[in-house]
Structures are given as C-alpha cells and as structure tokens.
Amino acid sequence: MLSQQIITLAHGAGGAAMQQLIDSLFLKAFNNGSLALKEDQARLPLAELQAKGDRLAFTTDSYVVSPLFFPGGDIGKLAVCGTLNDLAVGGAQPLYLSAGFIIEEGLSLSLLEKIVYSMATTAKEQGVSIITGDTKVVERGMADKLFINTTGVGVIPASTQISAASAQSGDKVLVNGFIGDHGATIMLARDNLGLHTDLQSDCTALYPLINHLLLQHTHDIRCIRDVTRGGLGGVLTEIAQASNITIELDELALPIRPQTQGVCELLGLDPLFLANEGLAVFIVDHEQAETVLQLMRQYPLGQHAQIIGEVTEYSINHLHLKTRYGAKRIVNVPYGLQLPRIC
C-alpha cells in the first residue's frame, strides 16, 4: 500500500518511494509479463508481429488536457484512445503502448490511481498491453497536475494500403459521427463559463470500427484520418494538400449536435475546427461509398455516419464548403488553435 496521500518529489527520485509507487500502482494496474520484468526496455516477439502483417506502425503523442476529468472521459482514457486511433487510421492493429507520466508535486494519489486504472481498463478493452513506461515528478508550478506521453506500436496487414496522398477525383468523404463534441465538452468543463448541457466527449477507440470496414472494403477506402486537433477542417485540408486535390463539403450534410452548434454560436467558434476524439474521416471510392456508409451505420461507432462531401476535379489543394444557401467558399485553416490544451 502507498503510505502517502499525495505525490512528493521522492516519488520521482529513484529511491524506495518511487519503487513503491511503481510496484503498488503501475505494475498492479497494467499487469503484464513484459512490464513485470522491470527491464529498461520492453522486448517484443518478432515472430508474432510478422504473423500479423508486413509493416510496423509506430506513433507517439502527449496529453495535457485541462481539466483532467471531463464528461465522457479523462486524461488517461484520452491518452490510450488517442494513441490507438493514430495507429488504427493507418490500417494497423494496435498491440502495445508505452506510458510516460510527468506529475506535479502535490497531486492526489487517489486521483492518479483513478487515471492509471482508467488507462488500464481502456487498454484491456482493446486487447492492448501497456508494456513499458516512465515516471517523472516536477516541483509545484512546473506542470499542471499531470501530463502523459504515450507511444503505440501496431502491425499493418500486407493487403492494407491507405494514405492521405491517395484521394482521387470523385471520391466521397464520410465521417462516422458527430463533429466537435470533444472540443465543445472541454470548453464547457472549464468552470468559468457557467454553461450546463448533457454534452459528452466522443473519446473512444476507433480500431473496432475501422477493422470492421477494412476487412470488407480494403481496396475501396483510400484514406482514413482521426479528427483531433485542428478538427475536420484541418484534417481535410491536410488530405487535400497531400493528394493535390480539392475537397468540397456540404454544410447541410455535416452531423453536428444542437448542443455543440449552440456552444459554437455563443462563443464564436467554427465547429469545423473543434477537436474530436472518437471521429474519423474516410475517403472512399465513389462507387462503394453508399455501401461503406450503410456498413458503417450497422456498427455502434458509426450509427450517425454521413457522407459529407466529395473530392472534386480541381487540383488547387483547397477545402471548399457549399453553404446551406448554395454559395461556395474556401475554408481557411486558422493560424492557431481555437481552444488551448484540448487533448
């Protein structure tokens, strides 16, 4: 049992207190053979990896969200889902994660325990092991409670070839759910607004849905990207630039919850640039787009899927929006973020 109630500098100093924290919390929560060895590195079975595919997918991300807990999730769940999603949108089966914690002195141990077990639960639900990690403790005021860095490893099957540079004229643009829920939820979770809704973050792991679709339509899906920082507008602009094409969205087809739309109107935000944590955009061959859409809607994570636009014949690397009034405008990506520290 941990004897202290809060994190102290001793928990990051490499002595008995740190060892007690690792043994009593991290090893217990993540609980797998690789981590239990307590080596300076995790050792991965190459034969198992080679049996699953011909390429490794490798990604890393850091999470600094404020507040640490929000409707629909917490920084631990967010860190796991966000990293797994970065692997999944490349067609990879996620297998392993690392977790690095930068903890501010004075953080409640019970709060840290809730976050760590949230990570463990989310990883276990997705069949993923957290196999190595690191803990650092910094003085009060040097961090905002807790930052988490995660690295993910997955394997891509030989049959899967998807890329942001693969979009072609005529392709359709699909999303699996509502736009902007995470960004709006984080904004509302900050106490200074005084607004209350039932809105929740869409924080979830996308691999089950993506695998479900790729098993049947590997050659019809050109590109998949998870829609996080920069929002849908930012991600589609990146795809347009990578493929040297123009994407045209239909404003009337965009799935936006009334609560999210209301927050945007009240605060002067554009939902196209709000972050999401359970949303992916799919670029799909136009002949199979309706079939993929109906297949997506059969799955819980795709019940609210929509075709929201298409790739046009232009090649000027732009994102266009056809407004509800029939006019068209170029969608320009903001220079900075609308919301700070949302993932």
C-alpha positions as CSV (number, residue, x, y, z in Angstrom):
1,M,0.0,0.0,0.0
2,L,1.1,3.5,-0.7
3,S,1.7,5.3,2.6
4,Q,1.4,8.9,1.3
5,Q,-1.8,10.7,0.2
6,I,-0.1,13.0,-2.4
7,I,2.8,12.8,-4.8
8,T,6.0,14.1,-3.5
9,L,9.4,14.7,-5.1
10,A,10.6,11.5,-3.5
11,H,8.2,9.6,-5.9
12,G,10.4,10.6,-8.8
13,A,13.8,10.4,-7.2
14,G,14.6,6.7,-7.9
15,G,14.5,5.5,-4.4
16,A,12.2,3.4,-2.2
17,A,9.2,5.8,-2.6
18,M,9.4,5.6,-6.4
19,Q,9.7,1.9,-6.3
20,Q,6.7,1.6,-4.1
21,L,4.7,3.8,-6.5
22,I,5.7,1.7,-9.5
23,D,5.0,-1.6,-7.7
24,S,1.8,-0.6,-5.9
25,L,0.2,1.3,-8.8
26,F,1.6,1.0,-12.3
27,L,2.7,-2.7,-12.2
28,K,-0.6,-3.7,-10.4
29,A,-2.8,-1.7,-12.8
30,F,-1.1,-2.6,-16.1
31,N,-0.2,-6.2,-15.0
32,N,1.5,-8.0,-17.9
33,G,4.6,-10.1,-18.2
34,S,6.7,-7.6,-20.2
35,L,6.2,-4.9,-17.6
36,A,6.7,-7.2,-14.7
37,L,10.3,-7.9,-15.8
38,K,11.1,-4.3,-14.9
39,E,13.8,-4.0,-17.5
40,D,14.8,-0.7,-19.1
41,Q,13.0,-1.8,-22.3
42,A,10.1,-3.9,-23.4
43,R,11.0,-7.0,-25.5
44,L,8.6,-7.7,-28.4
45,P,8.2,-11.1,-30.0
46,L,9.1,-10.6,-33.7
47,A,7.5,-13.8,-34.8
48,E,4.1,-12.7,-33.5
49,L,4.5,-9.3,-35.2
50,Q,5.4,-10.8,-38.5
51,A,2.5,-13.2,-38.4
52,K,0.1,-10.2,-38.3
53,G,1.4,-8.1,-41.1
54,D,4.4,-6.8,-43.1
55,R,4.9,-3.3,-41.6
56,L,5.1,-1.8,-38.2
57,A,3.1,1.3,-37.3
58,F,4.7,3.5,-34.6
59,T,3.3,6.7,-33.2
60,T,3.7,8.9,-30.2
61,D,1.6,11.7,-28.6
62,S,1.5,13.8,-25.4
63,Y,-1.7,14.7,-23.5
64,V,-2.0,17.9,-21.5
65,V,-5.8,18.3,-21.3
66,S,-7.4,20.5,-18.7
67,P,-9.4,19.6,-16.8
68,L,-8.1,16.1,-16.1
69,F,-11.6,14.6,-15.9
70,F,-14.4,15.7,-18.2
71,P,-17.8,14.3,-19.2
72,G,-17.2,11.2,-21.3
73,G,-13.6,10.6,-20.2
74,D,-10.4,11.6,-18.5
75,I,-6.7,12.2,-19.5
76,G,-5.9,8.5,-19.1
77,K,-8.7,7.3,-21.3
78,L,-7.9,10.1,-23.8
79,A,-4.2,9.1,-23.9
80,V,-4.9,5.5,-24.7
81,C,-7.7,6.1,-27.2
82,G,-5.8,8.9,-29.0
83,T,-2.7,6.8,-29.5
84,L,-4.6,3.7,-30.5
85,N,-6.6,5.8,-33.0
86,D,-3.4,7.1,-34.6
87,L,-2.4,3.5,-35.3
88,A,-5.8,2.4,-36.4
89,V,-6.3,5.1,-39.1
90,G,-3.2,3.8,-40.8
91,G,-4.8,0.3,-41.0
92,A,-2.7,-1.1,-38.2
93,Q,-3.9,-3.4,-35.5
94,P,-2.7,-1.8,-32.2
95,L,-0.7,-4.1,-30.0
96,Y,1.5,-2.3,-27.5
97,L,1.7,1.0,-25.7
98,S,4.2,2.8,-23.5
99,A,3.2,5.4,-21.0
100,G,5.3,8.3,-19.6
101,F,3.9,10.4,-16.7
102,I,5.1,13.9,-15.8
103,I,3.5,14.5,-12.4
104,E,3.3,17.8,-10.5
105,E,4.3,17.6,-6.8
106,G,1.2,17.6,-4.6
107,L,-1.1,15.6,-7.0
108,S,-3.5,13.4,-5.1
109,L,-2.5,9.8,-5.2
110,S,-6.2,8.7,-5.4
111,L,-6.7,10.9,-8.4
112,L,-3.6,9.4,-10.1
113,E,-4.8,6.0,-9.3
114,K,-8.2,6.7,-11.0
115,I,-6.4,7.9,-14.1
116,V,-4.0,4.9,-14.2
117,Y,-6.8,2.4,-13.8
118,S,-8.8,4.2,-16.5
119,M,-5.8,3.7,-18.8
120,A,-5.6,0.0,-17.8
121,T,-9.3,-0.6,-18.4
122,T,-9.3,1.1,-21.8
123,A,-6.2,-0.7,-23.0
124,K,-7.6,-4.1,-21.8
125,E,-10.9,-3.5,-23.6
126,Q,-9.0,-3.0,-26.8
127,G,-6.7,-6.0,-26.4
128,V,-3.6,-3.8,-26.0
129,S,-0.8,-4.1,-23.4
130,I,1.0,-1.2,-21.7
131,I,4.4,-2.8,-21.6
132,T,6.9,0.0,-20.6
133,G,6.8,3.4,-19.1
134,D,8.5,6.2,-17.1
135,T,7.6,8.5,-14.2
136,K,8.9,11.9,-13.5
137,V,7.9,14.3,-10.7
138,V,8.4,18.0,-11.0
139,E,8.1,20.8,-8.4
140,R,4.9,22.6,-7.8
141,G,4.1,25.1,-10.5
142,M,6.3,23.3,-13.1
143,A,3.4,21.4,-14.6
144,D,-0.4,21.5,-14.4
145,K,-1.1,18.4,-12.3
146,L,-0.3,15.7,-14.8
147,F,1.0,15.3,-18.4
148,I,1.0,11.9,-20.1
149,N,3.1,10.8,-23.1
150,T,2.2,7.6,-24.9
151,T,3.8,5.7,-27.7
152,G,2.0,3.0,-29.7
153,V,3.1,0.1,-31.8
154,G,0.9,-1.8,-34.2
155,V,1.1,-4.0,-37.3
156,I,-0.3,-3.3,-40.7
157,P,-1.5,-6.2,-42.9
158,A,0.1,-6.6,-46.3
159,S,-3.3,-6.1,-48.0
160,T,-3.9,-2.6,-46.5
161,Q,-2.6,0.4,-48.5
162,I,-4.2,3.6,-47.3
163,S,-2.6,7.1,-47.3
164,A,-3.5,10.8,-47.2
165,A,-2.0,11.1,-50.7
166,S,-4.4,8.6,-52.2
167,A,-7.6,10.7,-52.7
168,Q,-8.9,10.8,-56.2
169,S,-11.4,12.9,-58.1
170,G,-15.0,11.7,-57.4
171,D,-14.2,10.0,-54.1
172,K,-16.7,10.6,-51.3
173,V,-15.9,12.0,-47.9
174,L,-17.5,10.1,-44.9
175,V,-17.4,10.7,-41.1
176,N,-18.6,8.1,-38.6
177,G,-20.3,10.5,-36.2
178,F,-20.9,14.0,-34.8
179,I,-18.4,16.8,-35.3
180,G,-16.8,18.9,-32.5
181,D,-18.2,17.1,-29.4
182,H,-14.9,16.8,-27.6
183,G,-13.8,20.4,-28.1
184,A,-17.2,21.7,-27.0
185,T,-17.2,19.4,-24.0
186,I,-13.8,20.5,-22.8
187,M,-14.7,24.2,-23.2
188,L,-17.9,23.6,-21.1
189,A,-16.0,21.6,-18.5
190,R,-13.9,24.7,-17.6
191,D,-15.7,26.3,-14.7
192,N,-15.6,29.9,-15.8
193,L,-18.3,29.6,-18.5
194,G,-21.2,28.7,-16.2
195,L,-22.9,26.7,-19.1
196,H,-24.5,23.3,-18.5
197,T,-25.6,20.7,-21.1
198,D,-25.6,17.0,-21.4
199,L,-22.9,17.1,-24.0
200,Q,-20.1,14.5,-23.6
201,S,-16.7,13.9,-25.2
202,D,-16.7,11.4,-28.0
203,C,-13.5,9.9,-26.6
204,T,-13.3,6.3,-27.8
205,A,-11.1,3.8,-29.6
206,L,-11.8,3.5,-33.3
207,Y,-10.0,0.3,-34.2
208,P,-13.1,-2.0,-33.9
209,L,-15.0,0.1,-36.5
210,I,-12.0,0.7,-38.8
211,N,-11.1,-3.0,-38.8
212,H,-14.8,-3.9,-39.4
213,L,-14.7,-1.7,-42.6
214,L,-11.3,-2.6,-43.9
215,L,-12.0,-6.4,-43.7
216,Q,-14.6,-5.9,-46.4
217,H,-13.5,-2.8,-48.3
218,T,-9.7,-2.6,-48.1
219,H,-9.4,-1.6,-51.7
220,D,-12.3,0.9,-51.7
221,I,-11.1,3.0,-48.8
222,R,-8.3,5.4,-49.9
223,C,-7.6,7.2,-46.7
224,I,-8.6,7.3,-43.0
225,R,-7.6,10.0,-40.6
226,D,-8.7,10.6,-37.0
227,V,-10.1,14.1,-36.4
228,T,-8.4,15.6,-33.4
229,R,-6.6,18.9,-33.0
230,G,-7.4,21.2,-36.0
231,G,-10.8,19.5,-36.3
232,L,-12.4,18.2,-39.5
233,G,-11.3,21.3,-41.4
234,G,-7.7,20.9,-40.5
235,V,-7.6,17.2,-41.4
236,L,-9.3,17.6,-44.7
237,T,-7.0,20.4,-45.7
238,E,-4.0,18.2,-45.0
239,I,-5.5,15.4,-47.2
240,A,-6.2,17.9,-50.0
241,Q,-2.6,19.1,-49.9
242,A,-1.2,15.6,-49.7
243,S,-3.3,14.4,-52.7
244,N,-3.1,17.7,-54.6
245,I,-6.9,17.8,-54.9
246,T,-9.8,19.9,-53.7
247,I,-12.4,18.6,-51.3
248,E,-15.9,20.1,-51.2
249,L,-18.1,19.8,-48.1
250,D,-21.9,20.1,-48.0
251,E,-22.8,22.2,-44.9
252,L,-26.3,20.7,-44.8
253,A,-24.8,17.2,-44.5
254,L,-22.4,17.9,-41.6
255,P,-23.6,16.0,-38.5
256,I,-23.4,18.5,-35.6
257,R,-25.3,18.1,-32.3
258,P,-27.5,21.1,-31.5
259,Q,-25.6,21.5,-28.2
260,T,-22.3,21.7,-30.0
261,Q,-23.7,24.1,-32.5
262,G,-25.1,26.3,-29.7
263,V,-21.7,26.4,-27.9
264,C,-20.1,27.5,-31.2
265,E,-22.6,30.2,-31.9
266,L,-22.4,31.5,-28.4
267,L,-18.6,31.6,-28.3
268,G,-17.9,32.5,-31.9
269,L,-16.3,29.2,-32.8
270,D,-16.3,27.2,-36.0
271,P,-17.3,23.5,-35.4
272,L,-15.2,22.5,-38.4
273,F,-12.1,23.3,-36.3
274,L,-13.2,21.8,-33.0
275,A,-11.3,18.7,-31.8
276,N,-12.8,15.3,-31.7
277,E,-11.5,12.1,-30.0
278,G,-13.8,9.4,-31.5
279,L,-14.3,10.7,-35.0
280,A,-12.6,9.6,-38.2
281,V,-12.9,10.8,-41.8
282,F,-12.9,8.3,-44.6
283,I,-12.1,9.0,-48.3
284,V,-13.9,6.3,-50.2
285,D,-14.2,5.3,-53.9
286,H,-17.5,6.9,-55.1
287,E,-18.9,3.6,-56.4
288,Q,-18.7,2.0,-53.0
289,A,-19.3,5.0,-50.8
290,E,-23.0,4.2,-50.1
291,T,-22.2,0.6,-49.3
292,V,-19.5,1.6,-46.9
293,L,-21.8,4.1,-45.3
294,Q,-24.5,1.5,-44.7
295,L,-22.0,-0.9,-43.3
296,M,-20.6,1.8,-41.0
297,R,-24.1,2.6,-39.7
298,Q,-24.6,-1.1,-38.7
299,Y,-21.8,-0.6,-36.1
300,P,-22.3,1.2,-32.8
301,L,-19.5,3.7,-33.5
302,G,-21.0,4.5,-36.9
303,Q,-24.7,4.9,-36.2
304,H,-24.6,8.6,-37.1
305,A,-22.3,8.3,-40.1
306,Q,-22.8,10.6,-43.0
307,I,-21.4,11.3,-46.5
308,I,-20.4,14.9,-46.1
309,G,-18.7,15.8,-49.3
310,E,-16.6,14.7,-52.3
311,V,-13.3,15.2,-54.0
312,T,-13.6,17.5,-57.0
313,E,-11.7,17.6,-60.3
314,Y,-9.8,20.8,-59.2
315,S,-6.2,20.4,-58.1
316,I,-5.6,23.6,-56.0
317,N,-5.2,22.0,-52.6
318,H,-8.2,23.7,-51.1
319,L,-11.1,22.8,-48.9
320,H,-14.4,24.3,-50.0
321,L,-17.8,24.5,-48.2
322,K,-21.1,24.6,-50.1
323,T,-23.2,26.6,-47.7
324,R,-26.9,26.0,-46.8
325,Y,-27.7,28.8,-49.2
326,G,-26.0,27.3,-52.2
327,A,-22.9,29.5,-52.2
328,K,-19.4,28.1,-52.0
329,R,-16.5,29.4,-50.0
330,I,-12.9,28.4,-49.4
331,V,-12.4,27.2,-45.8
332,N,-9.2,28.6,-44.4
333,V,-7.4,26.9,-41.5
334,P,-6.9,29.2,-38.5
335,Y,-3.4,30.2,-37.8
336,G,-3.6,29.0,-34.2
337,L,-6.0,26.8,-32.1
338,Q,-9.5,27.9,-31.2
339,L,-9.2,26.1,-27.9
340,P,-5.9,25.6,-25.9
341,R,-5.0,22.2,-24.4
342,I,-8.0,20.2,-25.5
343,C,-6.1,16.8,-26.0
